[in-house]
């Protein structure tokens, strides 16, 4: 029978049903995760908050000034009787285009020119200290500082000569630097669904912030006016050339009408006398039918017949010529009207954008935002702490939960005992974790259930004692061994406390210490000079060597003695100790035996079943598997595992 089959056979049906549930994460797992890793999360959050406090204390204050621009859909018309041009409603892409235009280099360059002009106009005031302070450059470098008063004085020019003027390249570089800095601090957004644009500028100087945002608004309006003026000027130039061309066409059409009329005689001639050769109406001479016709005709050929210059289909009629002349006149008049409107727009430039609220000098700081910085740092620090905890959990292969134990060795969890001392959570060992080999150890083996009966650890110990009793009853065993996967101190503390609780339950209990390196029995006062060695050698009876504990009359203690070492347990001594089992079970209800560490222990043959005690977050899963394998090979049933985090 292999180890896996033996484990399944030795597992009670109730435990198998209990642990065959889903292995999905539960609320208890999340609570356990938070309970263990909250010091790490708190430490990272406090570190982030400390950095935020340093930033808030050392960061330069920031001031924000805002102005508002309105883009009107109904443009104000010029003072004329003519109808103004129609302006359609602006849609979202057009508004976004205007926002991009406000942030463009073209508008910001004009704003820089406005600021430079304002700085130059205030240059004479820089000679006094107040003026010098007022014209100091912005911390962001938005406005260049005026020329120092010392360099502008006549004495400086007399001694050192005229100060060197900046070259064109230096001036362009300064302007581009200012444009870049303004773009970094500028924010343009739309107010809701209206046609109002809000300009905001952040600077370390409140005066500069207001000056920049106002200059941007003025530059935007000026750019709109300049573009309309330039468009009107270009339109006027084009209309002038077009009007001259249409005027020539209109004059040619009028001349064509006059020439056509001149070629036709519409007057009534004198009626001739009626004769033999006269026609019915007496118009022979006019029609050229008479031989004595005197009026010469230029269109007659040598035979005297008419010779038209064009065919009737190709020759224009008088109506066509009049219509053509009238059309050109109307076109000419419409172009004259358009030219009149263009001239009026040039003389009265207007735009559909205007500043409705100018930027004021801010009196309160807009940054850094202390509350937001502190809250944000706390949230980011906590998230970082959770991320580190998840990374540590992913690489943590130590024993920490009953679900993990059942998945690996198919053994039930009999108890999870942890210390709730507040100082433990802030200790270096807890923060560093067991992964680096630092584990809290007990400085005293005094029973917690006696000295701290109301503590959370005492409650957990009572639950573990009840689980051990139930598991022993199910197995039908009386001699229970406690073995540790480590040095043995964890199992010694656990064994002494569970023995005391078992005795208080009314059972006559014997606690035997077989590990010479431990002091489990002396930690419970009442021991005498006799030891387990004396009993094994046959010189002392069990009743004489086992002494009652002062904590509980039903608890008896039997120690191996400090003079022995682990080499004492030879095969002969182990056999002799097994021979005493009948005396133990006849005189005591339950015998708790604390065994040496499992790796150097063959005393497991002296007990009926074994309880494995592991140090929480210290014992690895592989160590637990090795210990379980050794016990299965020795055919010793494992009642379960107790996870101990006692310090």
Number of C-alpha atoms within 10 A of each C-alpha: 5 8 13 12 9 14 17 13 10 15 18 15 11 9 14 15 9 11 18 12 9 9 10 7 9 10 8 9 13 10 11 14 16 15 11 17 22 18 17 23 22 16 16 23 21 16 16 23 21 15 15 21 16 11 15 18 12 10 11 13 17 19 23 27 25 23 21 22 21 16 19 17 14 13 16 12 18 16 10 10 7 12 9 15 11 10 11 10 10 12 10 11 9 11 18 14 11 17 18 13 14 22 21 13 16 14 22 26 18 19 25 23 15 19 21 17 12 13 17 13 10 14 18 13 15 20 15 10 11 10 14 18 10 12 21 15 16 17 12 16 18 23 23 17 15 17 15 12 16 11 14 15 12 12 11 14 13 9 8 10 11 13 11 6 8 9 9 9 9 11 12 12 12 16 20 16 14 20 23 15 16 28 16 13 15 20 17 19 15 18 11 8 8 10 19 20 22 19 24 22 27 25 27 18 19 22 20 27 29 24 21 27 28 27 23 27 27 20 22 25 20 19 16 18 19 15 14 17 21 14 14 21 16 12 15 19 12 12 18 14 11 14 18 12 12 18 17 13 17 21 14 14 21 19 14 18 20 14 11 14 12 10 8 8 8 8 5 6 9 7 12 13 9 12 8 6 11 15 14 8 9 15 18 18 17 15 10 18 15 14 9 9 12 10 9 9 11 9 12 13 10 7 6 13 12 13 10 10 8 9 8 9 7 7 10 13 12 14 10 11 18 15 13 17 20 15 14 20 19 12 15 20 15 13 17 16 13 14 20 14 20 21 16 16 21 17 12 13 17 20 19 16 20 19 18 13 14 19 23 17 17 17 11 11 14 15 18 17 12 15 11 12 19 19 14 15 22 22 16 16 21 22 15 17 21 20 13 16 18 14 11 14 13 9 9 17 16 21 21 24 17 20 20 17 20 17 13 13 18 23 25 24 23 25 23 21 23 18 16 14 13 8 8 14 18 13 13 12 15 19 17 13 20 19 16 9 11 15 20 19 12 13 8 13 21 19 23 20 20 14 10 13 13 11 15 15 22 22 16 17 25 20 16 23 23 18 19 23 19 14 21 20 11 11 17 11 16 20 21 25 26 26 30 26 24 19 15 22 24 25 30 25 25 26 28 27 23 23 27 26 24 24 21 16 13 13 16 18 29 28 26 25 27 25 25 19 18 24 20 29 24 19 15 22 14 15 20 14 8 20 23 22 21 16 21 20 11 11 10 16 14 20 14 12 21 24 20 21 19 13 15 16 15 21 27 27 27 28 27 24 22 13 9 14 13 13 8 15 17 12 11 10 15 17 15 16 19 15 13 14 14 9 12 18 15 9 14 17 17 24 24 23 27 30 29 29 20 22 15 10 15 18 24 23 17 21 21 19 25 25 23 25 29 28 28 23 23 24 22 19 19 13 16 22 15 15 18 24 15 16 20 17 12 12 15 18 20 24 28 23 26 28 27 24 22 19 17
